[in-house]
Amino acid sequence: MNKISEKKVKELIKELKGLSSLKDSKRKLQYWYNNKQIIVNSNNISTDLIKEFLDEYNRVKKVQSKIESVDTDDRAITNVERDDDGNITSYTFEIFKKNRPTFRGTLTPKEMEIIYSLYSTYGANLTAKIVSREFPQYSFVDFKRILRAFNIYKYDLAPQHILETLTEEELIERQNRIKENNVLRRIEKDQLSEANKLINKLATELNSLKYAKDFHFTIDGNYQPKTYTPCYHTGKTLVLHIADTHVGAALSSTSLFNNEWNEIEFAHRLEELVNRVSKLGAFEKVVINLLGDYLDGMDGMTARRDHVMPQNMDNKQQFNVFIKHMLHFIEDIQSLCNNVEIYAVPEGNHGGYADYFAIKALQYATQSYFPNIPFTVFDRYYGVFSVGAHRYLVLHGKDGQFMKKPMPLNLNDSTSTLLRDWMDREQMTGENIHVIKGDLHSNNLNSCRKFDYRNVLSLFGDSDYSQMNYISNAYGVSYDLFIGDIRTIGTFENL
């Protein structure tokens, strides 16, 4: 058991005396519990001092007993607050943002019911974007953070205070009423839509008669035409090249440059990517091009089992973290454009078959949650897709089994010959052919007569190996922006 001095215990007692409840403490609840255990089991602390500490601890703990912590992810603290009868009176949250102030707030039980009834599959089954409009005090990104903090998903039935107070039969009856009300609202909406169509038709007919001989009339100035969901006719397409996420990777303590990489940072960089994309405006289409090494490996090794790597997640954790946060990312991107298309190479040299299983699982999950999004996983090591008159040949850059060396940073004769053979097999012809690859965690462009050859950034960034063998690079995502048929290339760096 750790030792603690009487001076330290007196400092803790003084701090406890300034608290009305442990909730008010800037320190985690676990901190106070750990100190309590150390003090109680210490032989060098006087009995009177231990008693004084326990009296103050129990005083603030008694107030804290009305506040119940809810299990959430590492980036947020959420609580349910209860009255003296044990009924939930509010839901509070603290969401931590990197390099920005903590996002705090409170939801009433009624507000939580609105979220569940509109967002849940068992309710109105609306998108998060639409539901967020009911909470104008929060931005869409912050509203998404609230959903994640409270672990609210499409398949959830009702908020905690409803689950605690209703019997199974009452809960079923409540959900049926919600469904019934949603159907009635939809019928009313359709009826209003038909009425608006009729008004539009009559107004058009009246307008066509306006200049007829001896015919005079005025159109009601209060008439409001039917409003439609905004549709982005921007002529812009964005292609995001997301490579080398290496979920589960960790840098050793001897690495040259610090690069913190864990679930929190993975989620943060994807969120920041959405923020950066949103600053470019809205798009007709966003193409997500996934380029392999989605997971860092299997059992702490690369796919070939010849290279041991430092990792901070086991196989299951890597898989679950990748699927969870990529689904959130896809949903967020969908709110910025009319159409999303996803293309993915099946593997990289780190993930190997684990990459394939992860990307196929993401494909099936996406098709289940977002059936309007086409998601292609290529059967071969490389794949081909088109954006307008431009054709892409995409690949990771090194496979999990056969290639002795990775494809180079700069195009050479042997690589050029290999790529031309692939293009001949795929019958790729024309002036706008782009080869896009990952693997080397670098943004670099070469061109030749037939095609250009581009290495793209890694979302993970520098590993120990790349720091020691290549020039250190920013982490991020490379992109192509099309305005009409004009292509501009760029990067979102240091997300």
C-alpha positions as CSV (number, residue, x, y, z in Angstrom):
1,M,0.0,0.0,0.0
2,N,1.3,3.5,-0.8
3,K,2.5,5.7,2.0
4,I,1.0,9.1,2.7
5,S,2.2,11.9,5.1
6,E,0.2,13.6,7.8
7,K,0.9,16.9,6.0
8,K,-0.7,15.6,2.8
9,V,-3.7,14.3,4.8
10,K,-4.2,17.8,6.3
11,E,-4.1,19.3,2.8
12,L,-6.7,16.9,1.6
13,I,-9.0,17.6,4.6
14,K,-8.7,21.4,3.9
15,E,-9.6,20.7,0.3
16,L,-12.6,18.6,1.2
17,K,-13.9,21.3,3.6
18,G,-14.2,23.6,0.6
19,L,-16.4,21.2,-1.3
20,S,-20.2,21.0,-1.1
21,S,-20.0,17.6,-3.0
22,L,-17.5,15.5,-4.7
23,K,-19.2,16.5,-8.0
24,D,-17.8,20.1,-7.5
25,S,-14.3,18.7,-7.3
26,K,-12.0,19.2,-10.3
27,R,-10.4,15.9,-9.4
28,K,-11.9,12.6,-10.4
29,L,-14.0,10.7,-7.9
30,Q,-11.6,7.8,-8.1
31,Y,-8.8,10.1,-6.8
32,W,-10.7,10.6,-3.5
33,Y,-11.5,7.0,-3.2
34,N,-7.9,5.9,-3.7
35,N,-6.7,8.4,-1.1
36,K,-9.3,7.2,1.4
37,Q,-8.0,3.6,1.0
38,I,-4.4,4.7,1.4
39,I,-5.2,6.8,4.5
40,V,-7.3,4.1,6.3
41,N,-4.6,1.5,5.7
42,S,-1.7,3.7,6.8
43,N,0.2,3.0,10.0
44,N,1.9,6.4,10.3
45,I,-1.3,8.5,10.4
46,S,-2.9,9.4,13.8
47,T,-6.4,8.0,14.5
48,D,-7.8,11.5,15.1
49,L,-6.5,12.7,11.7
50,I,-8.0,9.6,10.0
51,K,-11.3,10.2,11.7
52,E,-11.3,13.9,10.6
53,F,-10.6,13.0,7.0
54,L,-13.4,10.3,7.0
55,D,-15.9,12.8,8.5
56,E,-15.3,15.3,5.8
57,Y,-15.2,12.6,3.1
58,N,-18.5,11.2,4.2
59,R,-20.0,14.6,4.5
60,V,-19.4,15.4,0.8
61,K,-20.1,11.8,-0.2
62,K,-23.6,12.1,1.4
63,V,-24.5,14.9,-0.9
64,Q,-22.9,13.1,-3.8
65,S,-25.1,10.1,-3.1
66,K,-27.9,11.9,-4.9
67,I,-25.8,12.1,-8.1
68,E,-25.3,8.9,-10.0
69,S,-22.4,8.5,-12.6
70,V,-23.2,7.0,-15.9
71,D,-20.7,4.9,-17.7
72,T,-19.5,6.7,-20.9
73,D,-16.4,7.0,-23.0
74,D,-13.1,8.5,-21.9
75,R,-13.8,11.9,-23.5
76,A,-16.9,12.7,-21.4
77,I,-18.4,12.6,-17.9
78,T,-22.1,12.3,-17.7
79,N,-24.4,12.1,-14.7
80,V,-28.0,11.7,-13.8
81,E,-29.2,13.8,-10.9
82,R,-32.0,12.6,-8.6
83,D,-34.4,14.1,-6.1
84,D,-34.9,12.8,-2.6
85,D,-37.3,10.2,-3.9
86,G,-34.8,8.8,-6.3
87,N,-36.4,10.2,-9.5
88,I,-34.2,11.5,-12.2
89,T,-34.4,15.3,-12.5
90,S,-31.8,16.1,-15.1
91,Y,-28.9,14.7,-17.1
92,T,-25.6,16.6,-17.0
93,F,-22.5,16.3,-19.2
94,E,-18.9,17.4,-19.4
95,I,-17.3,16.8,-22.8
96,F,-13.6,17.3,-23.1
97,K,-12.3,18.9,-26.3
98,K,-8.6,18.9,-27.3
99,N,-7.1,22.3,-26.9
100,R,-10.5,23.9,-26.3
101,P,-12.7,24.6,-23.2
102,T,-14.7,21.7,-21.8
103,F,-18.3,21.6,-23.2
104,R,-20.7,21.4,-20.3
105,G,-24.5,21.4,-20.2
106,T,-27.7,19.9,-18.8
107,L,-30.6,18.1,-20.5
108,T,-34.1,17.9,-18.9
109,P,-35.9,14.5,-18.9
110,K,-38.3,16.1,-21.5
111,E,-35.4,17.0,-23.8
112,M,-33.9,13.5,-23.4
113,E,-37.3,12.1,-24.4
114,I,-37.4,14.3,-27.5
115,I,-34.0,13.0,-28.6
116,Y,-34.9,9.3,-28.2
117,S,-38.4,9.7,-29.8
118,L,-37.0,11.4,-32.8
119,Y,-33.6,9.6,-33.2
120,S,-34.4,6.0,-32.2
121,T,-35.3,3.4,-34.8
122,Y,-38.3,2.7,-32.5
123,G,-39.4,6.3,-32.8
124,A,-39.3,8.6,-35.8
125,N,-35.9,7.2,-36.9
126,L,-34.7,10.6,-38.1
127,T,-31.1,11.5,-38.7
128,A,-29.0,13.2,-36.1
129,K,-28.8,16.2,-38.4
130,I,-32.5,16.7,-38.4
131,V,-32.9,16.0,-34.7
132,S,-30.3,18.6,-33.9
133,R,-32.6,21.3,-35.2
134,E,-34.7,20.7,-32.1
135,F,-31.8,22.0,-30.1
136,P,-30.7,25.2,-31.7
137,Q,-28.5,26.1,-28.7
138,Y,-26.0,23.4,-29.8
139,S,-24.1,23.2,-33.1
140,F,-24.6,19.9,-35.0
141,V,-21.1,18.8,-34.1
142,D,-21.7,19.5,-30.4
143,F,-25.1,17.7,-30.6
144,K,-23.3,14.6,-32.0
145,R,-20.9,14.8,-29.1
146,I,-23.8,14.7,-26.7
147,L,-25.2,11.6,-28.4
148,R,-21.8,9.9,-28.1
149,A,-21.3,11.0,-24.5
150,F,-24.6,9.4,-23.4
151,N,-24.1,6.4,-25.7
152,I,-27.4,7.1,-27.5
153,Y,-27.7,4.8,-30.6
154,K,-30.4,4.2,-33.2
155,Y,-31.4,0.9,-31.6
156,D,-31.9,2.4,-28.1
157,L,-35.5,2.3,-26.9
158,A,-36.0,5.1,-24.3
159,P,-34.1,7.3,-21.8
160,Q,-33.1,6.0,-18.4
161,H,-35.9,7.8,-16.4
162,I,-38.5,6.1,-18.7
163,L,-37.0,2.7,-18.4
164,E,-36.9,3.0,-14.6
165,T,-40.6,4.1,-14.2
166,L,-42.5,2.1,-16.7
167,T,-43.4,-1.6,-16.7
168,E,-42.7,-3.7,-19.8
169,E,-46.3,-3.4,-20.9
170,E,-46.4,0.3,-20.3
171,L,-43.2,0.7,-22.3
172,I,-44.6,-1.2,-25.2
173,E,-47.8,0.9,-25.1
174,R,-45.7,4.1,-25.0
175,Q,-43.6,3.1,-28.0
176,N,-46.8,2.2,-30.0
177,R,-48.2,5.6,-29.2
178,I,-45.0,7.3,-30.5
179,K,-45.2,5.2,-33.7
180,E,-48.9,6.1,-34.1
181,N,-48.2,9.8,-33.6
182,N,-45.3,9.6,-36.2
183,V,-47.6,8.0,-38.7
184,L,-50.3,10.7,-38.1
185,R,-47.8,13.5,-38.5
186,R,-46.5,11.9,-41.7
187,I,-50.1,11.7,-43.1
188,E,-50.7,15.3,-42.2
189,K,-47.4,16.3,-43.8
190,D,-48.4,14.4,-47.0
191,Q,-51.8,16.1,-47.0
192,L,-50.1,19.5,-46.6
193,S,-47.8,18.7,-49.4
194,E,-50.6,17.8,-51.7
195,A,-52.4,21.0,-50.7
196,N,-49.3,23.0,-51.5
197,K,-49.0,21.3,-54.9
198,L,-52.6,22.3,-55.7
199,I,-52.0,25.9,-54.6
200,N,-48.9,26.0,-56.7
201,K,-50.8,24.7,-59.7
202,L,-53.7,27.1,-59.2
203,A,-51.3,30.0,-58.8
204,T,-49.5,29.1,-62.0
205,E,-52.8,28.9,-63.9
206,L,-53.9,32.3,-62.5
207,N,-50.5,33.8,-63.4
208,S,-50.9,32.5,-67.0
209,L,-54.3,34.3,-67.2
210,K,-53.0,37.5,-65.8
211,Y,-52.6,39.3,-69.1
212,A,-55.8,37.8,-70.6
213,K,-58.2,40.5,-72.0
214,D,-60.7,42.0,-69.5
215,F,-59.3,39.7,-66.7
216,H,-57.9,41.3,-63.6
217,F,-56.9,39.8,-60.3
218,T,-54.2,39.8,-57.5
219,I,-52.4,36.9,-56.0
220,D,-52.4,36.6,-52.2
221,G,-49.2,38.2,-51.0
222,N,-49.3,36.1,-47.9
223,Y,-48.9,32.9,-49.8
224,Q,-45.8,30.9,-48.9
225,P,-44.6,28.3,-51.4
226,K,-43.7,24.8,-50.1
227,T,-40.2,24.7,-48.6
228,Y,-37.9,21.8,-49.5
229,T,-34.9,20.3,-47.8
230,P,-31.8,22.2,-49.1
231,C,-30.1,20.5,-52.0
232,Y,-26.5,21.4,-52.7
233,H,-26.1,22.2,-56.4
234,T,-22.5,23.4,-56.1
235,G,-20.8,21.5,-58.9
236,K,-18.1,20.5,-56.4
237,T,-16.9,17.0,-55.6
238,L,-14.4,16.2,-52.9
239,V,-12.3,13.0,-52.8
240,L,-10.8,12.2,-49.4
241,H,-7.9,9.8,-49.4
242,I,-7.9,8.3,-45.9
243,A,-4.8,6.1,-45.5
244,D,-2.9,4.3,-42.7
245,T,-5.2,4.8,-39.7
246,H,-3.3,2.1,-37.8
247,V,-5.9,1.8,-35.1
248,G,-4.1,0.3,-32.1
249,A,-0.6,1.6,-32.9
250,A,1.6,3.0,-30.2
251,L,4.9,4.7,-30.2
252,S,7.7,3.5,-28.0
253,S,9.0,5.7,-25.2
254,T,12.2,6.1,-27.3
255,S,10.6,7.6,-30.4
256,L,12.2,10.7,-31.8
257,F,8.9,12.7,-32.0
258,N,5.8,12.5,-29.9
259,N,2.7,11.2,-31.7
260,E,-0.1,10.3,-29.2
261,W,-2.4,7.8,-30.8
262,N,-5.3,6.1,-29.1
263,E,-9.1,5.9,-29.5
264,I,-9.6,9.4,-28.2
265,E,-7.2,10.9,-30.7
266,F,-8.6,8.7,-33.6
267,A,-12.1,10.1,-32.9
268,H,-10.8,13.7,-32.5
269,R,-8.9,13.6,-35.8
270,L,-12.0,12.3,-37.7
271,E,-14.1,15.0,-36.0
272,E,-11.6,17.7,-36.9
273,L,-11.5,16.4,-40.5
274,V,-15.3,16.9,-40.7
275,N,-14.8,20.4,-39.4
276,R,-12.1,21.2,-42.0
277,V,-14.3,19.8,-44.8
278,S,-17.3,21.9,-43.7
279,K,-15.2,25.0,-44.1
280,L,-14.9,24.3,-47.8
281,G,-18.7,24.5,-48.1
282,A,-21.2,22.0,-49.3
283,F,-20.7,19.5,-52.0
284,E,-22.6,17.6,-54.7
285,K,-20.6,14.5,-53.7
286,V,-17.9,13.3,-51.3
287,V,-15.9,10.3,-52.3
288,I,-14.2,8.5,-49.4
289,N,-11.2,6.5,-50.6
290,L,-9.9,4.1,-48.0
291,L,-6.3,2.9,-48.6
292,G,-5.5,0.1,-46.2
293,D,-3.6,-0.4,-42.9
294,Y,-6.9,0.3,-41.1
295,L,-5.7,-1.7,-38.1
296,D,-2.1,-1.8,-36.9
297,G,-1.8,-5.6,-37.1
298,M,-2.7,-8.9,-35.4
299,D,-1.4,-10.1,-32.0
300,G,1.1,-7.2,-31.9
301,M,2.7,-8.1,-35.3
302,T,2.3,-7.2,-38.9
303,A,0.4,-9.4,-41.3
304,R,3.6,-11.4,-42.2
305,R,4.2,-12.2,-38.6
306,D,7.9,-11.0,-38.9
307,H,7.7,-7.6,-37.2
308,V,6.7,-7.0,-33.6
309,M,5.2,-3.6,-32.9
310,P,4.2,-1.6,-29.8
311,Q,0.4,-1.5,-29.6
312,N,-2.2,-0.1,-27.1
313,M,-5.1,-2.3,-28.2
314,D,-5.7,-6.0,-28.6
315,N,-7.3,-7.5,-31.8
316,K,-10.9,-7.0,-30.7
317,Q,-10.4,-3.5,-29.5
318,Q,-8.7,-2.4,-32.8
319,F,-11.7,-3.9,-34.7
320,N,-14.4,-2.3,-32.5
321,V,-12.8,1.2,-32.4
322,F,-12.3,1.3,-36.1
323,I,-15.9,0.3,-36.9
324,K,-17.4,2.6,-34.3
325,H,-15.7,5.8,-35.2
326,M,-15.7,5.3,-38.9
327,L,-19.5,4.9,-38.8
328,H,-19.8,8.2,-36.9
329,F,-17.5,9.8,-39.5
330,I,-19.5,8.6,-42.4
331,E,-22.7,9.9,-40.8
332,D,-21.1,13.3,-40.2
333,I,-19.8,13.6,-43.8
334,Q,-23.2,12.7,-45.2
335,S,-24.6,15.9,-43.7
336,L,-22.3,18.0,-45.8
337,C,-23.3,16.8,-49.3
338,N,-26.0,15.2,-51.5
339,N,-24.2,12.0,-52.1
340,V,-21.4,9.9,-50.5
341,E,-19.5,7.1,-52.3
342,I,-17.0,4.9,-50.5
343,Y,-14.2,2.8,-52.1
344,A,-11.8,0.7,-50.2
345,V,-8.8,-1.5,-50.9
346,P,-9.0,-4.8,-49.1
347,E,-5.8,-4.7,-47.1
348,G,-2.4,-3.2,-46.2
349,N,0.9,-4.8,-45.2
350,H,0.2,-4.2,-41.4
351,G,-3.5,-5.3,-41.1
352,G,-3.5,-8.1,-43.7
353,Y,-6.6,-10.3,-43.4
354,A,-7.6,-8.4,-40.2
355,D,-7.9,-5.3,-42.5
356,Y,-10.1,-7.3,-44.8
357,F,-12.4,-8.4,-42.0
358,A,-12.6,-4.9,-40.6
359,I,-13.4,-3.2,-43.9
360,K,-16.0,-5.8,-44.9
361,A,-17.6,-5.3,-41.5
362,L,-17.6,-1.6,-42.0
363,Q,-19.1,-2.1,-45.5
364,Y,-22.0,-4.2,-44.1
365,A,-22.6,-1.8,-41.2
366,T,-22.7,1.2,-43.5
367,Q,-25.1,-0.6,-45.9
368,S,-27.3,-1.4,-42.9
369,Y,-27.3,2.1,-41.3
370,F,-27.0,4.2,-44.5
371,P,-28.5,2.1,-47.4
372,N,-28.3,5.1,-49.8
373,I,-24.4,5.1,-49.6
374,P,-22.7,2.8,-52.2
375,F,-19.7,1.1,-50.6
376,T,-17.3,-0.9,-52.8
377,V,-14.5,-3.1,-51.3
378,F,-12.2,-4.1,-54.1
379,D,-11.5,-7.9,-54.6
380,R,-7.9,-7.3,-55.6
381,Y,-5.0,-5.5,-54.0
382,Y,-5.8,-2.5,-56.1
383,G,-9.0,-0.9,-57.4
384,V,-10.3,1.5,-60.0
385,F,-13.1,4.1,-59.9
386,S,-14.0,7.3,-61.7
387,V,-15.0,10.8,-60.8
388,G,-16.3,12.5,-63.9
389,A,-13.7,12.2,-66.7
390,H,-11.0,11.4,-64.1
391,R,-10.0,7.8,-63.4
392,Y,-8.3,6.6,-60.2
393,L,-6.1,3.5,-59.7
394,V,-5.9,3.1,-55.9
395,L,-3.8,0.8,-53.7
396,H,-2.1,0.6,-50.4
397,G,1.5,0.4,-51.6
398,K,2.6,-2.9,-50.1
399,D,0.6,-6.1,-49.7
400,G,0.5,-8.4,-46.7
401,Q,2.3,-11.3,-48.3
402,F,4.2,-11.1,-51.6
403,M,5.9,-7.7,-52.2
404,K,9.5,-7.6,-51.1
405,K,9.7,-3.8,-51.0
406,P,7.0,-1.2,-50.8
407,M,6.3,0.9,-53.9
408,P,8.6,3.9,-53.7
409,L,8.0,7.5,-52.6
410,N,9.1,8.7,-56.1
411,L,8.1,7.0,-59.3
412,N,10.9,4.9,-60.9
413,D,11.1,2.8,-64.1
414,S,10.1,-0.5,-62.6
415,T,7.1,0.9,-60.8
416,S,6.0,2.8,-63.9
417,T,6.1,-0.4,-65.9
418,L,4.1,-2.3,-63.2
419,L,1.5,0.4,-63.2
420,R,1.2,0.5,-66.9
421,D,0.6,-3.2,-66.9
422,W,-2.2,-2.8,-64.4
423,M,-3.7,0.0,-66.5
424,D,-3.6,-2.1,-69.6
425,R,-5.4,-4.9,-67.8
426,E,-8.1,-2.4,-66.6
427,Q,-8.2,-0.7,-70.0
428,M,-7.5,2.6,-68.4
429,T,-7.0,5.2,-71.2
430,G,-7.3,9.0,-71.4
431,E,-5.5,12.0,-70.1
432,N,-6.8,12.1,-66.5
433,I,-5.4,9.0,-64.7
434,H,-4.3,9.3,-61.1
435,V,-2.5,6.6,-59.1
436,I,-3.1,7.1,-55.4
437,K,-1.3,5.1,-52.7
438,G,-0.6,5.1,-49.0
439,D,1.9,3.1,-47.0
440,L,4.7,5.7,-46.7
441,H,2.8,8.2,-44.6
442,S,3.9,11.0,-46.9
443,N,2.3,13.5,-49.3
444,N,4.2,13.5,-52.6
445,L,3.4,13.9,-56.3
446,N,5.2,12.7,-59.5
447,S,3.9,12.8,-63.0
448,C,4.7,11.0,-66.3
449,R,3.1,11.1,-69.7
450,K,0.3,8.6,-69.0
451,F,-0.5,9.3,-65.3
452,D,0.4,11.1,-62.1
453,Y,1.6,9.2,-59.0
454,R,0.7,10.4,-55.6
455,N,1.6,9.2,-52.1
456,V,-0.9,10.5,-49.5
457,L,-0.7,11.4,-45.8
458,S,-1.4,9.0,-43.0
459,L,-4.2,9.8,-40.5
460,F,-2.0,8.1,-37.8
461,G,1.2,10.0,-38.8
462,D,4.7,9.0,-37.9
463,S,5.5,5.6,-36.5
464,D,8.9,4.8,-34.8
465,Y,9.9,3.1,-38.1
466,S,9.0,6.0,-40.3
467,Q,10.7,8.5,-38.0
468,M,13.9,6.6,-38.2
469,N,13.9,5.8,-41.9
470,Y,12.0,8.7,-43.6
471,I,11.6,12.5,-43.3
472,S,9.1,13.3,-40.5
473,N,5.7,14.2,-42.0
474,A,2.5,15.8,-40.7
475,Y,-0.4,13.5,-40.0
476,G,-3.7,14.1,-41.8
477,V,-5.7,13.4,-45.0
478,S,-4.8,14.3,-48.6
479,Y,-7.7,15.3,-50.9
480,D,-8.7,16.1,-54.4
481,L,-11.2,18.9,-55.0
482,F,-13.2,19.1,-58.2
483,I,-15.0,22.3,-59.3
484,G,-16.7,21.1,-62.4
485,D,-13.9,19.1,-64.1
486,I,-11.1,21.2,-62.7
487,R,-9.0,19.2,-60.2
488,T,-7.1,20.9,-57.3
489,I,-5.1,18.8,-54.8
490,G,-4.4,19.6,-51.2
491,T,-4.0,18.3,-47.6
492,F,-5.7,18.6,-44.3
493,E,-2.7,18.5,-42.0
494,N,-2.3,18.1,-38.2
495,L,-6.0,17.6,-37.6
